Amino acid sequence: ATRYDLGQHAAIKRCIAERAANVAQLADLFVKGQLQTAYSGPSVRFGNQLIDSVTVVVEIAKHLELVAASLQKRHDKRTPWTLDDEYDYQDLFGALLRVFFEDVRPEDYVPKYAGAASRIDFVLPEVNVAIELKRASSTLGVKEIGEQLLIDIARYKGIQGVRHLICLVYDSGHYVDNPRGLEKDLTKTTDQLPV
């Protein structure tokens, strides 16, 4: 209003044009399935639909134990497939990721942090997502999981091409007393890396 009263019509027009261009750019990214926020990543095509990549990973994670349970009831009394350790979880999770993502890279090395090297359990380079999977146990409780994930988060934020880090913790033995507390403590955006 002040600029209008002062007759600065060119400045007003420039401001409106810049805002319209920003809205058009966001709309274009949205339509192409490339809009990214702290809680969403680029879209992945599945069938004829574009689906948010972060949502796909989280939904696979939510259903992993149901899928594993269905594999225990096998045809013709065959040996059941069970999730006995963290590697079993990773194997099944990696197989399910391949339904949605063509390029699933398991155990990619990351730079050293505090003198120790580490590996990301999965990297989805086409959507810039890294996934770290932990399984709680009698020897890997909430304290150890929290410490390991904090170190992982610090490592991954420096990796070029990783824009989202998804940390999954499976606790079928109920070793973590307050899972939502652990989730709230670790879910945040740090240095432009949504976790």
C-alpha positions in Angstrom: 0.0 0.0 0.0 2.9 2.4 0.8 4.5 1.7 -2.5 1.2 2.3 -4.3 0.7 5.6 -2.5 4.3 6.6 -3.5 3.6 5.7 -7.1 6.1 2.9 -7.2 4.1 0.9 -9.7 7.1 -0.8 -11.4 8.3 -2.2 -8.0 4.8 -3.6 -7.3 4.6 -5.2 -10.8 8.1 -6.7 -10.3 7.1 -8.1 -6.9 3.9 -9.7 -8.3 5.7 -11.2 -11.3 8.3 -12.8 -9.0 5.7 -14.3 -6.7 3.8 -15.6 -9.8 7.0 -17.1 -11.1 7.6 -18.8 -7.7 4.1 -20.3 -7.6 4.4 -21.5 -11.2 7.8 -23.1 -10.5 6.3 -24.9 -7.4 3.3 -26.0 -9.5 5.5 -27.4 -12.2 7.6 -29.4 -9.7 4.4 -30.7 -8.2 2.9 -31.8 -11.5 6.2 -33.5 -12.5 6.4 -35.3 -9.1 9.6 -33.5 -8.2 8.5 -31.3 -5.4 10.4 -32.0 -2.2 9.7 -30.9 1.3 11.0 -31.9 4.7 8.4 -34.7 4.8 8.3 -35.7 1.1 10.7 -36.6 -1.6 10.5 -36.9 -5.4 7.8 -39.1 -6.7 8.3 -42.6 -8.0 6.1 -44.0 -10.7 4.1 -47.1 -9.8 1.7 -48.3 -12.5 0.1 -45.1 -13.9 0.5 -43.2 -10.6 3.2 -40.9 -9.1 3.7 -41.7 -5.5 5.8 -39.8 -2.9 9.0 -41.8 -2.4 9.3 -41.1 1.3 5.7 -42.3 1.8 6.4 -45.5 -0.2 9.4 -46.3 2.1 7.5 -45.6 5.3 4.5 -47.7 4.1 6.7 -50.6 3.2 8.3 -50.3 6.7 4.9 -50.3 8.4 3.9 -53.5 6.6 7.2 -55.4 6.8 6.3 -57.6 9.8 2.9 -58.4 8.3 4.6 -59.6 5.1 7.1 -61.6 7.2 4.2 -63.2 9.1 2.5 -64.2 5.8 5.8 -65.9 4.8 5.7 -68.1 7.8 2.5 -69.9 6.5 4.0 -71.5 3.4 2.4 -73.9 0.9 2.7 -77.6 1.3 4.3 -77.4 4.8 7.5 -75.9 3.5 10.0 -74.4 5.9 8.7 -71.0 7.2 10.7 -67.9 6.4 11.4 -66.0 9.6 13.0 -62.7 10.6 15.7 -63.8 13.1 18.1 -60.9 13.0 18.7 -57.5 11.5 20.1 -59.0 8.2 16.8 -60.9 7.7 14.9 -57.6 8.1 17.3 -56.0 5.6 17.0 -58.8 3.0 13.2 -58.7 3.1 13.0 -54.9 3.1 15.4 -54.6 0.2 13.3 -57.1 -1.8 10.2 -55.0 -1.2 11.9 -51.8 -2.1 12.6 -53.3 -5.5 8.9 -53.4 -6.3 8.9 -49.6 -6.4 12.5 -48.5 -7.1 14.7 -49.7 -9.9 18.0 -48.7 -8.3 18.3 -50.0 -4.7 21.9 -50.0 -3.5 22.5 -51.9 -0.3 25.2 -51.1 2.2 26.8 -48.1 0.6 29.9 -46.8 2.5 29.8 -43.3 4.0 32.8 -41.1 5.0 34.4 -41.7 8.4 33.0 -39.9 11.4 34.8 -39.7 14.7 37.4 -42.2 13.3 34.9 -44.9 12.3 33.5 -45.9 9.0 29.9 -46.9 8.5 27.6 -48.1 5.8 24.1 -46.9 4.9 21.8 -50.0 4.7 20.1 -48.8 1.5 20.4 -45.8 -0.8 17.8 -45.0 -3.4 19.8 -42.6 -5.7 16.9 -41.9 -8.1 15.0 -40.2 -5.2 17.9 -39.1 -3.0 16.8 -41.2 0.0 19.0 -43.2 2.4 17.6 -45.8 4.8 19.1 -47.0 8.0 17.4 -50.1 9.5 18.0 -51.3 13.1 16.5 -54.2 15.0 16.2 -53.9 18.8 17.4 -56.8 20.8 18.6 -57.7 24.3 22.0 -56.4 23.3 20.8 -53.4 21.2 18.4 -51.4 23.4 17.1 -47.9 23.2 20.3 -46.3 24.4 22.5 -48.0 21.9 20.0 -47.5 19.0 19.7 -43.8 19.9 23.5 -43.4 20.0 24.0 -45.3 16.7 21.4 -43.3 14.9 22.7 -40.0 16.2 26.1 -40.9 14.8 24.5 -42.1 11.5 22.6 -38.8 11.2 25.8 -36.8 11.6 27.5 -39.0 9.0 24.7 -38.9 6.4 24.1 -35.1 6.4 27.4 -34.7 4.6 26.7 -37.2 1.8 26.1 -35.6 -1.6 22.8 -36.7 -3.2 21.1 -37.7 0.1 18.2 -35.4 0.8 16.2 -37.6 3.2 17.3 -40.1 5.8 14.7 -42.6 6.9 15.6 -44.5 10.1 13.6 -47.7 10.8 13.7 -49.5 14.1 12.0 -52.9 14.5 11.2 -54.0 18.0 9.2 -57.2 17.9 10.7 -58.2 21.3 9.5 -54.9 22.9 13.0 -53.9 24.1 12.3 -50.2 23.6 10.1 -48.9 26.4 9.1 -45.6 24.8 9.3 -46.0 21.0 7.4 -42.8 20.3 9.9 -40.9 22.5 12.8 -42.3 20.5 11.0 -41.4 17.3 10.3 -37.8 18.5 13.9 -37.3 19.7 15.4 -38.3 16.3 12.8 -37.0 13.8 13.8 -33.5 12.8 15.5 -31.6 10.0 19.2 -30.9 10.7 21.3 -29.0 8.3 18.8 -29.5 5.5 18.6 -33.3 6.1 15.1 -34.4 7.0 15.3 -37.4 9.3 
